[in-house]
Amino acid sequence: MGAFVVILSCILTRDLTLKGIITSIEEPLRTTCMVRLIIASSAVLGHFVAITNIPLVAADWLTGLPLPRVWVVIIIFLIYVLGGSFIEYVAFMILATPIFYPIITQLGYDPIWAGIMIAFTVVIGGNIPPVAMTVFIVKDVTGSPIGLICSGVYPFLISMIRCVILLFLFPGLVTYLPSVMMK
């Protein structure tokens, strides 16, 4: 409906040109192709990871470390933050989750809690340097200077970190409602 209104508005104001149509199709098509390629590559890598039993080997190695299970999960979440800061965070989540999710659940953590924590930590990584993919996307879309965007992102980043800490300390905040609905 939104696209229809925009096209109708462009026709009425006579702003619709052939070059504008081509540009408006070309840019989303390029982005869609990039995302599809990343997802397809991730699927191939995920299949390879599953066949080679990397998740089981990694799970055995991580659970065999002489660390409390809390520290193992903290290490995993720090890997998600680090990976999300270097690679586009959805692609990293698709790549890393088949490896780390079984480890988290094998350690006895709730699967719903683990999924939400993974999503939060990887998005935090997408907003911090060195790459800060989300910041660069906003810069490209708005044309605003990086400093201005970062000054707007950091308060949200701090609140997301606080949410992760709260959800880590009190997993019932995530698991209460689903557990009630499953009964």
ROKOL-880122 format. One record per atom (N, C-alpha, C, CB): residue number from 1; atom name; y, z, x; chain; residue in one letter. Coordinates in steps of 0.001 Angstrom, whole numbers. Glycine has a CB too. Example, Ala and Ser with C-alpha at 12.3 -4.5 7.8 and 13.67 -1.06 7.14 Angstrom:
<rs>
1,N,-5690,7800,13190,A,A
1,CA,-4500,7800,12300,A,A
1,C,-3300,7800,13200,A,A
1,CB,-4473,9046,11308,A,A
2,N,-2250,7080,12850,A,S
2,CA,-1060,7140,13670,A,S
2,C,30,7870,12900,A,S
2,CB,-598,5725,14084,A,S
</rs>
This chain:
<rs>
1,N,-1187,0,829,A,M
1,CA,0,0,0,A,M
1,C,1253,0,875,A,M
1,CB,-3,1210,-944,A,M
2,N,1222,787,1942,A,G
2,CA,2373,845,2848,A,G
2,C,2630,-494,3513,A,G
2,CB,2159,1913,3909,A,G
3,N,1566,-1155,3954,A,A
3,CA,1720,-2469,4589,A,A
3,C,2276,-3480,3592,A,A
3,CB,371,-2964,5154,A,A
4,N,1826,-3415,2351,A,F
4,CA,2325,-4327,1325,A,F
4,C,3823,-4122,1102,A,F
4,CB,1558,-4126,8,A,F
5,N,4267,-2882,1029,A,V
5,CA,5684,-2583,819,A,V
5,C,6514,-3075,1995,A,V
5,CB,5896,-1075,615,A,V
6,N,6012,-2914,3210,A,V
6,CA,6748,-3378,4390,A,V
6,C,6865,-4896,4368,A,V
6,CB,6054,-2910,5691,A,V
7,N,5774,-5596,4055,A,I
7,CA,5815,-7060,3992,A,I
7,C,6777,-7512,2894,A,I
7,CB,4397,-7638,3741,A,I
8,N,6715,-6872,1732,A,L
8,CA,7611,-7210,635,A,L
8,C,9066,-6971,1032,A,L
8,CB,7259,-6393,-613,A,L
9,N,9321,-5872,1716,A,S
9,CA,10673,-5558,2181,A,S
9,C,11159,-6598,3178,A,S
9,CB,10715,-4163,2814,A,S
10,N,10284,-7016,4085,A,C
10,CA,10664,-8040,5066,A,C
10,C,10942,-9384,4401,A,C
10,CB,9563,-8202,6114,A,C
11,N,10181,-9729,3383,A,I
11,CA,10411,-10984,2657,A,I
11,C,11753,-10927,1928,A,I
11,CB,9259,-11257,1650,A,I
12,N,12029,-9794,1290,A,L
12,CA,13283,-9670,541,A,L
12,C,14517,-9679,1441,A,L
12,CB,13267,-8400,-276,A,L
13,N,14403,-9090,2616,A,T
13,CA,15544,-9059,3540,A,T
13,C,15557,-10261,4477,A,T
13,CB,15521,-7776,4357,A,T
14,N,14587,-11138,4336,A,R
14,CA,14447,-12366,5139,A,R
14,C,14318,-12061,6631,A,R
14,CB,15648,-13289,4905,A,R
15,N,13663,-10952,6948,A,D
15,CA,13389,-10578,8338,A,D
15,C,12020,-11041,8798,A,D
15,CB,13499,-9080,8506,A,D
16,N,11254,-11645,7934,A,L
16,CA,9881,-12046,8238,A,L
16,C,9897,-13421,8897,A,L
16,CB,9003,-12060,6950,A,L
17,N,9510,-13440,10172,A,T
17,CA,9420,-14704,10902,A,T
17,C,7995,-14871,11398,A,T
17,CB,10433,-14751,12088,A,T
18,N,7656,-16086,11796,A,L
18,CA,6316,-16351,12314,A,L
18,C,6078,-15560,13593,A,L
18,CB,6121,-17856,12571,A,L
19,N,7102,-15477,14445,A,K
19,CA,6967,-14705,15679,A,K
19,C,6746,-13219,15376,A,K
19,CB,8215,-14887,16562,A,K
20,N,7436,-12695,14381,A,G
20,CA,7262,-11299,13987,A,G
20,C,5871,-11027,13448,A,G
20,CB,8290,-10918,12951,A,G
21,N,5342,-11968,12672,A,I
21,CA,3987,-11811,12138,A,I
21,C,2975,-11796,13272,A,I
21,CB,3656,-12940,11141,A,I
22,N,3131,-12737,14212,A,I
22,CA,2196,-12820,15344,A,I
22,C,2257,-11547,16181,A,I
22,CB,2512,-14052,16224,A,I
23,N,3454,-11061,16452,A,T
23,CA,3604,-9827,17233,A,T
23,C,2996,-8630,16506,A,T
23,CB,5087,-9560,17528,A,T
24,N,3216,-8550,15191,A,S
24,CA,2698,-7406,14442,A,S
24,C,1180,-7439,14314,A,S
24,CB,3323,-7363,13065,A,S
25,N,573,-8586,14487,A,I
25,CA,-886,-8677,14475,A,I
25,C,-1444,-8488,15884,A,I
25,CB,-1339,-10032,13897,A,I
26,N,-738,-9019,16875,A,E
26,CA,-1214,-9010,18256,A,E
26,C,-1338,-7601,18844,A,E
26,CB,-287,-9831,19111,A,E
27,N,-316,-6786,18662,A,E
27,CA,-312,-5455,19280,A,E
27,C,-1396,-4533,18720,A,E
27,CB,1042,-4809,19091,A,E
28,N,-1529,-4401,17396,A,P
28,CA,-2630,-3556,16899,A,P
28,C,-4006,-4113,17245,A,P
28,CB,-2521,-3395,15395,A,P
29,N,-4112,-5446,17306,A,L
29,CA,-5389,-6060,17653,A,L
29,C,-5778,-5709,19086,A,L
29,CB,-5320,-7587,17476,A,L
30,N,-4807,-5730,19982,A,R
30,CA,-5060,-5370,21386,A,R
30,C,-5504,-3913,21491,A,R
30,CB,-3794,-5605,22247,A,R
31,N,-4816,-3033,20795,A,T
31,CA,-5174,-1613,20823,A,T
31,C,-6556,-1391,20211,A,T
31,CB,-4121,-776,20072,A,T
32,N,-6833,-2050,19093,A,T
32,CA,-8131,-1905,18438,A,T
32,C,-9252,-2395,19338,A,T
32,CB,-8152,-2667,17115,A,T
33,N,-9039,-3525,19997,A,C
33,CA,-10063,-4048,20909,A,C
33,C,-10313,-3087,22065,A,C
33,CB,-9647,-5423,21451,A,C
34,N,-9245,-2493,22594,A,M
34,CA,-9393,-1546,23691,A,M
34,C,-10209,-330,23245,A,M
34,CB,-8014,-1105,24209,A,M
35,N,-9871,204,22085,A,V
35,CA,-10591,1374,21583,A,V
35,C,-12050,1028,21293,A,V
35,CB,-9913,1920,20316,A,V
36,N,-12291,-128,20685,A,R
36,CA,-13677,-542,20397,A,R
36,C,-14479,-720,21678,A,R
36,CB,-13693,-1850,19591,A,R
37,N,-13858,-1277,22713,A,L
37,CA,-14550,-1450,23989,A,L
37,C,-14895,-102,24612,A,L
37,CB,-13692,-2272,24956,A,L
38,N,-13965,832,24528,A,I
38,CA,-14226,2175,25053,A,I
38,C,-15372,2826,24284,A,I
38,CB,-12953,3053,24969,A,I
39,N,-15364,2700,22963,A,I
39,CA,-16421,3301,22159,A,I
39,C,-17762,2634,22440,A,I
39,CB,-16083,3201,20669,A,I
40,N,-17764,1307,22564,A,A
40,CA,-19017,597,22871,A,A
40,C,-19546,1000,24240,A,A
40,CB,-18805,-930,22818,A,A
41,N,-18657,1104,25221,A,S
41,CA,-19077,1532,26564,A,S
41,C,-19590,2963,26530,A,S
41,CB,-17909,1411,27567,A,S
42,N,-18935,3792,25758,A,S
42,CA,-19379,5172,25632,A,S
42,C,-20752,5255,24976,A,S
42,CB,-18368,5981,24832,A,S
43,N,-21007,4370,24005,A,A
43,CA,-22319,4355,23359,A,A
43,C,-23407,3963,24346,A,A
43,CB,-22318,3394,22169,A,A
44,N,-23111,2973,25192,A,V
44,CA,-24085,2565,26208,A,V
44,C,-24315,3705,27192,A,V
44,CB,-23604,1295,26955,A,V
45,N,-23225,4337,27625,A,L
45,CA,-23365,5462,28550,A,L
45,C,-24106,6621,27881,A,L
45,CB,-21980,5928,29046,A,L
46,N,-23793,6878,26610,A,G
46,CA,-24487,7946,25899,A,G
46,C,-25978,7686,25790,A,G
46,CB,-23900,8121,24522,A,G
47,N,-26347,6427,25558,A,H
47,CA,-27770,6068,25495,A,H
47,C,-28430,6272,26859,A,H
47,CB,-27944,4599,25028,A,H
48,N,-27734,5854,27914,A,F
48,CA,-28247,6056,29268,A,F
48,C,-28419,7538,29573,A,F
48,CB,-27313,5415,30294,A,F
49,N,-27422,8322,29186,A,V
49,CA,-27472,9773,29420,A,V
49,C,-28649,10386,28674,A,V
49,CB,-26151,10448,28978,A,V
50,N,-28874,9926,27440,A,A
50,CA,-29982,10466,26652,A,A
50,C,-31329,10099,27260,A,A
50,CB,-29905,9960,25215,A,A
51,N,-31472,8869,27734,A,I
51,CA,-32747,8421,28311,A,I
51,C,-33059,9152,29614,A,I
51,CB,-32717,6908,28560,A,I
52,N,-32042,9405,30412,A,T
52,CA,-32260,10036,31717,A,T
52,C,-32336,11549,31653,A,T
52,CB,-31168,9642,32656,A,T
53,N,-32221,12117,30463,A,N
53,CA,-32302,13567,30262,A,N
53,C,-31226,14349,31012,A,N
53,CB,-33654,14058,30689,A,N
54,N,-30091,13723,31238,A,I
54,CA,-28990,14409,31917,A,I
54,C,-28555,15654,31148,A,I
54,CB,-27800,13461,32094,A,I
55,N,-28445,15610,29795,A,P
55,CA,-28053,16839,29098,A,P
55,C,-29020,17996,29326,A,P
55,CB,-27941,16571,27622,A,P
56,N,-30318,17694,29350,A,L
56,CA,-31298,18768,29567,A,L
56,C,-31210,19328,30982,A,L
56,CB,-32716,18255,29300,A,L
57,N,-31075,18424,31961,A,V
57,CA,-30950,18873,33352,A,V
57,C,-29670,19675,33534,A,V
57,CB,-30970,17669,34321,A,V
58,N,-28543,19166,32967,A,A
58,CA,-27270,19884,33075,A,A
58,C,-27340,21232,32355,A,A
58,CB,-26123,19033,32497,A,A
59,N,-28001,21240,31195,A,A
59,CA,-28141,22495,30442,A,A
59,C,-28948,23510,31242,A,A
59,CB,-28814,22239,29075,A,A
60,N,-30052,23056,31822,A,D
60,CA,-30864,23966,32636,A,D
60,C,-30081,24486,33836,A,D
60,CB,-32137,23263,33112,A,D
61,N,-29318,23590,34472,A,W
61,CA,-28552,24000,35650,A,W
61,C,-27459,24995,35268,A,W
61,CB,-27933,22774,36343,A,W
62,N,-26676,24654,34212,A,L
62,CA,-25577,25535,33822,A,L
62,C,-26066,26871,33273,A,L
62,CB,-24709,24851,32791,A,L
63,N,-27138,26840,32482,A,T
63,CA,-27642,28103,31948,A,T
63,C,-28354,28918,33017,A,T
63,CB,-28583,27843,30783,A,T
64,N,-28765,28272,34093,A,G
64,CA,-29417,28984,35184,A,G
64,C,-28443,29594,36186,A,G
64,CB,-30341,28058,35898,A,G
65,N,-27156,29282,36047,A,L
65,CA,-26160,29863,36952,A,L
65,C,-26112,31379,36754,A,L
65,CB,-24755,29233,36710,A,L
66,N,-25884,32109,37838,A,P
66,CA,-25820,33569,37701,A,P
66,C,-24469,34032,37140,A,P
66,CB,-26074,34234,39060,A,P
67,N,-24086,33442,36013,A,L
67,CA,-22826,33787,35353,A,L
67,C,-23108,34189,33912,A,L
67,CB,-21822,32598,35404,A,L
68,N,-22281,35035,33359,A,P
68,CA,-22416,35325,31929,A,P
68,C,-22166,34053,31118,A,P
68,CB,-21430,36450,31498,A,P
69,N,-22757,33968,29946,A,R
69,CA,-22644,32758,29126,A,R
69,C,-21201,32459,28749,A,R
69,CB,-23483,32897,27865,A,R
70,N,-20360,33464,28663,A,V
70,CA,-18944,33261,28351,A,V
70,C,-18278,32429,29437,A,V
70,CB,-18220,34612,28196,A,V
71,N,-18586,32730,30692,A,W
71,CA,-17978,31985,31797,A,W
71,C,-18484,30553,31856,A,W
71,CB,-18257,32683,33119,A,W
72,N,-19736,30339,31501,A,V
72,CA,-20271,28975,31474,A,V
72,C,-19517,28151,30432,A,V
72,CB,-21798,28982,31165,A,V
73,N,-19267,28718,29262,A,V
73,CA,-18538,28008,28219,A,V
73,C,-17089,27791,28629,A,V
73,CB,-18605,28778,26897,A,V
74,N,-16485,28756,29272,A,I
74,CA,-15109,28582,29763,A,I
74,C,-15051,27439,30773,A,I
74,CB,-14585,29894,30407,A,I
75,N,-16020,27355,31659,A,I
75,CA,-16072,26248,32627,A,I
75,C,-16184,24913,31898,A,I
75,CB,-17265,26427,33602,A,I
76,N,-17036,24863,30880,A,I
76,CA,-17190,23623,30114,A,I
76,C,-15870,23233,29450,A,I
76,CB,-18297,23779,29050,A,I
77,N,-15179,24183,28851,A,F
77,CA,-13910,23865,28195,A,F
77,C,-12843,23462,29204,A,F
77,CB,-13426,25056,27377,A,F
78,N,-12863,24044,30382,A,L
78,CA,-11925,23617,31425,A,L
78,C,-12227,22191,31880,A,L
78,CB,-11983,24577,32626,A,L
79,N,-13502,21819,31888,A,I
79,CA,-13867,20431,32202,A,I
79,C,-13312,19499,31134,A,I
79,CB,-15409,20273,32311,A,I
80,N,-13375,19910,29872,A,Y
80,CA,-12802,19094,28798,A,Y
80,C,-11289,18951,28955,A,Y
80,CB,-13129,19708,27431,A,Y
81,N,-10603,20029,29314,A,V
81,CA,-9155,19950,29521,A,V
81,C,-8850,19009,30680,A,V
81,CB,-8558,21356,29791,A,V
82,N,-9566,19172,31775,A,L
82,CA,-9346,18330,32947,A,L
82,C,-9667,16868,32644,A,L
82,CB,-10196,18823,34122,A,L
83,N,-10793,16622,31995,A,G
83,CA,-11166,15249,31662,A,G
83,C,-10192,14613,30691,A,G
83,CB,-12559,15213,31079,A,G
84,N,-9731,15385,29710,A,G
84,CA,-8756,14869,28755,A,G
84,C,-7420,14562,29386,A,G
84,CB,-8564,15844,27644,A,G
85,N,-7130,15204,30519,A,S
85,CA,-5859,14927,31188,A,S
85,C,-5935,13674,32054,A,S
85,CB,-5444,16118,32040,A,S
86,N,-7133,13217,32402,A,F
86,CA,-7265,12014,33224,A,F
86,C,-7659,10777,32428,A,F
86,CB,-8278,12251,34302,A,F
87,N,-8472,10953,31396,A,I
87,CA,-8987,9840,30612,A,I
87,C,-8458,9998,29196,A,I
87,CB,-10558,9790,30636,A,I
88,N,-8345,8914,28466,A,E
88,CA,-7939,8973,27070,A,E
88,C,-8865,9952,26373,A,E
88,CB,-7980,7558,26389,A,E
89,N,-8298,10920,25666,A,Y
89,CA,-9081,12081,25258,A,Y
89,C,-10194,11782,24261,A,Y
89,CB,-8180,13092,24675,A,Y
90,N,-10025,10800,23383,A,V
90,CA,-11119,10467,22466,A,V
90,C,-12284,9867,23249,A,V
90,CB,-10638,9479,21364,A,V
91,N,-11971,9001,24201,A,A
91,CA,-13024,8395,25020,A,A
91,C,-13747,9460,25838,A,A
91,CB,-12434,7318,25952,A,A
92,N,-13000,10408,26393,A,F
92,CA,-13649,11463,27170,A,F
92,C,-14519,12344,26288,A,F
92,CB,-12607,12314,27886,A,F
93,N,-14048,12613,25075,A,M
93,CA,-14840,13433,24161,A,M
93,C,-16145,12716,23821,A,M
93,CB,-14039,13748,22870,A,M
94,N,-16068,11399,23608,A,I
94,CA,-17276,10624,23304,A,I
94,C,-18214,10617,24502,A,I
94,CB,-16911,9178,22902,A,I
95,N,-17660,10569,25712,A,L
95,CA,-18494,10543,26914,A,L
95,C,-19119,11897,27226,A,L
95,CB,-17677,10083,28095,A,L
96,N,-18340,12962,27098,A,A
96,CA,-18788,14264,27588,A,A
96,C,-19551,15098,26567,A,A
96,CB,-17618,15038,28058,A,A
97,N,-19319,14884,25296,A,T
97,CA,-19942,15735,24287,A,T
97,C,-21468,15669,24286,A,T
97,CB,-19431,15356,22933,A,T
98,N,-22085,14488,24473,A,P
98,CA,-23556,14503,24530,A,P
98,C,-24117,15316,25690,A,P
98,CB,-24071,13096,24629,A,P
99,N,-23308,15545,26703,A,I
99,CA,-23762,16328,27853,A,I
99,C,-23550,17822,27610,A,I
99,CB,-23022,15887,29130,A,I
100,N,-22347,18202,27159,A,F
100,CA,-21987,19615,27101,A,F
100,C,-22291,20299,25763,A,F
100,CB,-20541,19756,27397,A,F
101,N,-22281,19561,24670,A,Y
101,CA,-22539,20170,23364,A,Y
101,C,-23907,20849,23295,A,Y
101,CB,-22438,19119,22276,A,Y
102,N,-24981,20188,23777,A,P
102,CA,-26279,20887,23741,A,P
102,C,-26299,22160,24588,A,P
102,CB,-27377,19955,24218,A,P
103,N,-25535,22166,25658,A,I
103,CA,-25478,23357,26513,A,I
103,C,-24836,24513,25748,A,I
103,CB,-24685,23062,27819,A,I
104,N,-23717,24204,25076,A,I
104,CA,-23004,25248,24334,A,I
104,C,-23889,25817,23226,A,I
104,CB,-21693,24690,23737,A,I
105,N,-24579,24941,22494,A,T
105,CA,-25438,25435,21418,A,T
105,C,-26676,26141,21966,A,T
105,CB,-25857,24283,20509,A,T
106,N,-27172,25694,23129,A,Q
106,CA,-28319,26369,23748,A,Q
106,C,-27947,27782,24192,A,Q
106,CB,-28836,25558,24950,A,Q
107,N,-26675,27979,24524,A,L
107,CA,-26223,29315,24919,A,L
107,C,-26036,30238,23714,A,L
107,CB,-24917,29214,25696,A,L
108,N,-26218,29701,22511,A,G
108,CA,-26174,30536,21326,A,G
108,C,-24871,30500,20554,A,G
108,CB,-26452,31910,21706,A,G
109,N,-23973,29580,20887,A,Y
109,CA,-22707,29480,20167,A,Y
109,C,-22874,28608,18932,A,Y
109,CB,-21602,28914,21079,A,Y
110,N,-22066,28863,17927,A,D
110,CA,-22117,28128,16669,A,D
110,C,-21713,26668,16891,A,D
110,CB,-21198,28790,15617,A,D
111,N,-22446,25717,16322,A,P
111,CA,-22125,24292,16508,A,P
111,C,-20759,23892,15937,A,P
111,CB,-23200,23444,15863,A,P
112,N,-20366,24462,14801,A,I
112,CA,-19058,24134,14222,A,I
112,C,-17949,24656,15123,A,I
112,CB,-18918,24725,12797,A,I
113,N,-18099,25873,15589,A,W
113,CA,-17118,26451,16512,A,W
113,C,-17023,25608,17773,A,W
113,CB,-17491,27904,16868,A,W
114,N,-18164,25185,18297,A,A
114,CA,-18176,24375,19525,A,A
114,C,-17440,23053,19316,A,A
114,CB,-19626,24105,19978,A,A
115,N,-17668,22391,18184,A,G
115,CA,-16994,21122,17917,A,G
115,C,-15489,21275,17815,A,G
115,CB,-17524,20513,16649,A,G
116,N,-15040,22315,17155,A,I
116,CA,-13599,22536,17024,A,I
116,C,-12983,22898,18372,A,I
116,CB,-13316,23646,15995,A,I
117,N,-13667,23724,19139,A,M
117,CA,-13156,24089,20464,A,M
117,C,-13100,22873,21399,A,M
117,CB,-14033,25190,21086,A,M
118,N,-14106,22007,21318,A,I
118,CA,-14107,20793,22130,A,I
118,C,-12913,19925,21750,A,I
118,CB,-15432,20009,21951,A,I
119,N,-12690,19757,20453,A,A
119,CA,-11562,18932,20006,A,A
119,C,-10232,19508,20480,A,A
119,CB,-11562,18812,18477,A,A
120,N,-10052,20809,20342,A,F
120,CA,-8803,21437,20782,A,F
120,C,-8600,21275,22282,A,F
120,CB,-8793,22923,20413,A,F
121,N,-9627,21572,23071,A,T
121,CA,-9447,21554,24522,A,T
121,C,-9210,20150,25048,A,T
121,CB,-10655,22157,25208,A,T
122,N,-9857,19155,24470,A,V
122,CA,-9663,17796,24965,A,V
122,C,-8277,17274,24572,A,V
122,CB,-10763,16862,24420,A,V
123,N,-7763,17687,23423,A,V
123,CA,-6408,17287,23035,A,V
123,C,-5374,17980,23917,A,V
123,CB,-6148,17616,21551,A,V
124,N,-5615,19212,24283,A,I
124,CA,-4725,19889,25233,A,I
124,C,-4683,19099,26536,A,I
124,CB,-5193,21353,25494,A,I
125,N,-5844,18654,26997,A,G
125,CA,-5890,17851,28215,A,G
125,C,-5120,16552,28102,A,G
125,CB,-7308,17554,28574,A,G
126,N,-5103,15949,26914,A,G
126,CA,-4374,14704,26719,A,G
126,C,-2868,14861,26765,A,G
126,CB,-4759,14103,25425,A,G
127,N,-2392,16100,26762,A,N
127,CA,-951,16351,26768,A,N
127,C,-437,16959,28063,A,N
127,CB,-598,17250,25637,A,N
128,N,-1315,17154,29050,A,I
128,CA,-855,17760,30300,A,I
128,C,-953,16755,31443,A,I
128,CB,-1676,19025,30627,A,I
129,N,-112,16935,32465,A,P
129,CA,-185,16050,33627,A,P
129,C,-1510,16206,34344,A,P
129,CB,966,16328,34590,A,P
130,N,-1961,15286,35127,A,P
130,CA,-1224,14206,35756,A,P
130,C,-1055,12971,34897,A,P
130,CB,-1891,13829,37002,A,P
131,N,-1921,12713,33939,A,V
131,CA,-1814,11474,33171,A,V
131,C,-1030,11693,31889,A,V
131,CB,-3202,10922,32849,A,V
132,N,-1349,12693,31115,A,A
132,CA,-667,13001,29850,A,A
132,C,-567,11754,28975,A,A
132,CB,743,13576,30118,A,A
133,N,-1717,11218,28639,A,M
133,CA,-1807,9959,27897,A,M
133,C,-975,9986,26621,A,M
133,CB,-3255,9656,27557,A,M
134,N,-1010,11069,25890,A,T
134,CA,-274,11160,24631,A,T
134,C,1224,11057,24862,A,T
134,CB,-603,12467,23915,A,T
135,N,1713,11660,25924,A,V
135,CA,3135,11607,26239,A,V
135,C,3556,10168,26535,A,V
135,CB,3459,12522,27437,A,V
136,N,2734,9442,27278,A,F
136,CA,3075,8059,27594,A,F
136,C,3011,7158,26362,A,F
136,CB,2146,7528,28670,A,F
137,N,2099,7442,25451,A,I
137,CA,2043,6662,24211,A,I
137,C,3314,6890,23392,A,I
137,CB,787,7041,23378,A,I
138,N,3742,8139,23292,A,V
138,CA,4975,8440,22555,A,V
138,C,6168,7790,23246,A,V
138,CB,5187,9970,22438,A,V
139,N,6182,7772,24580,A,K
139,CA,7270,7122,25321,A,K
139,C,7315,5632,25018,A,K
139,CB,7105,7346,26834,A,K
140,N,6152,4989,24990,A,D
140,CA,6111,3563,24686,A,D
140,C,6577,3262,23268,A,D
140,CB,4712,3032,24886,A,D
141,N,6194,4100,22335,A,V
141,CA,6548,3855,20934,A,V
141,C,8025,4125,20686,A,V
141,CB,5694,4726,20006,A,V
142,N,8539,5229,21228,A,T
142,CA,9914,5628,20914,A,T
142,C,10938,5125,21918,A,T
142,CB,10000,7118,20833,A,T
143,N,10518,4893,23157,A,G
143,CA,11465,4500,24193,A,G
143,C,12276,5669,24728,A,G
143,CB,12392,3450,23661,A,G
144,N,11924,6875,24339,A,S
144,CA,12636,8076,24804,A,S
144,C,12230,8402,26235,A,S
144,CB,12347,9286,23875,A,S
145,N,13109,9093,26973,A,P
145,CA,12747,9486,28339,A,P
145,C,11611,10520,28356,A,P
145,CB,13974,10052,29064,A,P
146,N,10821,10468,29422,A,I
146,CA,9668,11367,29565,A,I
146,C,10103,12833,29492,A,I
146,CB,8940,11097,30899,A,I
147,N,11205,13174,30117,A,G
147,CA,11672,14567,30118,A,G
147,C,11919,15089,28721,A,G
147,CB,12940,14695,30932,A,G
148,N,12500,14253,27878,A,L
148,CA,12767,14661,26502,A,L
148,C,11464,14856,25735,A,L
148,CB,13649,13624,25796,A,L
149,N,10521,13950,25938,A,I
149,CA,9239,14057,25245,A,I
149,C,8494,15306,25701,A,I
149,CB,8382,12801,25491,A,I
150,N,8461,15543,27012,A,C
150,CA,7771,16730,27537,A,C
150,C,8396,18014,27022,A,C
150,CB,7788,16726,29063,A,C
151,N,9729,18043,26938,A,S
151,CA,10367,19256,26430,A,S
151,C,10010,19495,24967,A,S
151,CB,11886,19167,26591,A,S
152,N,9687,18438,24228,A,G
152,CA,9248,18599,22858,A,G
152,C,7770,18913,22734,A,G
152,CB,9560,17374,22089,A,G
153,N,6983,18473,23724,A,V
153,CA,5533,18666,23676,A,V
153,C,5136,20074,24102,A,V
153,CB,4836,17642,24563,A,V
154,N,5810,20637,25074,A,Y
154,CA,5382,21916,25644,A,Y
154,C,5313,23072,24642,A,Y
154,CB,6308,22291,26747,A,Y
155,N,6250,23205,23692,A,P
155,CA,6069,24287,22710,A,P
155,C,4782,24126,21889,A,P
155,CB,7271,24339,21767,A,P
156,N,4458,22886,21518,A,F
156,CA,3223,22650,20776,A,F
156,C,2004,22894,21648,A,F
156,CB,3195,21229,20226,A,F
157,N,2109,22528,22909,A,L
157,CA,1015,22746,23851,A,L
157,C,745,24233,24035,A,L
157,CB,1331,22096,25200,A,L
158,N,1794,25001,24155,A,I
158,CA,1644,26453,24291,A,I
158,C,997,27044,23033,A,I
158,CB,3020,27120,24554,A,I
159,N,1406,26566,21858,A,S
159,CA,797,27087,20632,A,S
159,C,-662,26664,20518,A,S
159,CB,1576,26611,19404,A,S
160,N,-1020,25461,20989,A,M
160,CA,-2421,25043,20966,A,M
160,C,-3263,25896,21911,A,M
160,CB,-2542,23561,21343,A,M
161,N,-2718,26226,23070,A,I
161,CA,-3440,27088,24008,A,I
161,C,-3656,28470,23386,A,I
161,CB,-2665,27211,25349,A,I
162,N,-2650,28971,22701,A,R
162,CA,-2803,30251,22011,A,R
162,C,-3882,30169,20930,A,R
162,CB,-1467,30686,21393,A,R
163,N,-3921,29051,20207,A,C
163,CA,-4962,28871,19173,A,C
163,C,-6345,28861,19797,A,C
163,CB,-4735,27562,18389,A,C
164,N,-6490,28177,20922,A,V
164,CA,-7787,28130,21599,A,V
164,C,-8213,29524,22031,A,V
164,CB,-7733,27190,22815,A,V
165,N,-7285,30282,22563,A,I
165,CA,-7604,31653,22983,A,I
165,C,-8016,32493,21774,A,I
165,CB,-6390,32303,23703,A,I
166,N,-7268,32367,20670,A,L
166,CA,-7619,33111,19451,A,L
166,C,-8989,32705,18922,A,L
166,CB,-6561,32888,18369,A,L
167,N,-9258,31403,18878,A,L
167,CA,-10557,30938,18378,A,L
167,C,-11688,31330,19309,A,L
167,CB,-10544,29427,18194,A,L
168,N,-11397,31437,20600,A,F
168,CA,-12411,31862,21557,A,F
168,C,-12723,33338,21387,A,F
168,CB,-11951,31579,22988,A,F
169,N,-11681,34136,21195,A,L
169,CA,-11880,35573,21050,A,L
169,C,-12425,35951,19672,A,L
169,CB,-10577,36299,21300,A,L
170,N,-12049,35188,18649,A,F
170,CA,-12466,35482,17286,A,F
170,C,-13085,34240,16644,A,F
170,CB,-11270,35985,16451,A,F
171,N,-14331,33907,16988,A,P
171,CA,-14961,32701,16444,A,P
171,C,-15116,32728,14932,A,P
171,CB,-16306,32507,17072,A,P
172,N,-15044,33896,14329,A,G
172,CA,-15135,34000,12882,A,G
172,C,-14009,33281,12159,A,G
172,CB,-15147,35435,12480,A,G
173,N,-12885,33070,12847,A,L
173,CA,-11792,32312,12244,A,L
173,C,-12237,30887,11908,A,L
173,CB,-10578,32282,13186,A,L
174,N,-13168,30366,12680,A,V
174,CA,-13679,29006,12466,A,V
174,C,-14918,29020,11580,A,V
174,CB,-14004,28335,13809,A,V
175,N,-15774,29983,11769,A,T
175,CA,-17095,29933,11142,A,T
175,C,-17174,30626,9780,A,T
175,CB,-18094,30550,12059,A,T
176,N,-16172,31410,9398,A,Y
176,CA,-16272,32167,8153,A,Y
176,C,-16377,31256,6934,A,Y
176,CB,-15074,33085,8005,A,Y
177,N,-15415,30379,6754,A,L
177,CA,-15398,29541,5564,A,L
177,C,-16619,28619,5477,A,L
177,CB,-14132,28717,5539,A,L
178,N,-17018,27941,6553,A,P
178,CA,-18245,27141,6445,A,P
178,C,-19477,27974,6111,A,P
178,CB,-18485,26397,7734,A,P
179,N,-19565,29192,6657,A,S
179,CA,-20732,30030,6354,A,S
179,C,-20756,30456,4889,A,S
179,CB,-20742,31268,7253,A,S
180,N,-19595,30679,4301,A,V
180,CA,-19512,31031,2884,A,V
180,C,-19887,29822,2032,A,V
180,CB,-18087,31534,2520,A,V
181,N,-19449,28650,2419,A,M
181,CA,-19718,27454,1629,A,M
181,C,-21177,26999,1741,A,M
181,CB,-18794,26332,2064,A,M
182,N,-21864,27380,2815,A,M
182,CA,-23257,26984,2999,A,M
182,C,-24214,27825,2169,A,M
182,CB,-23632,27080,4456,A,M
183,N,-23761,28956,1654,A,K
183,CA,-24634,29850,894,A,K
183,C,-24896,29312,-488,A,K
183,CB,-24031,31237,798,A,K
</rs>
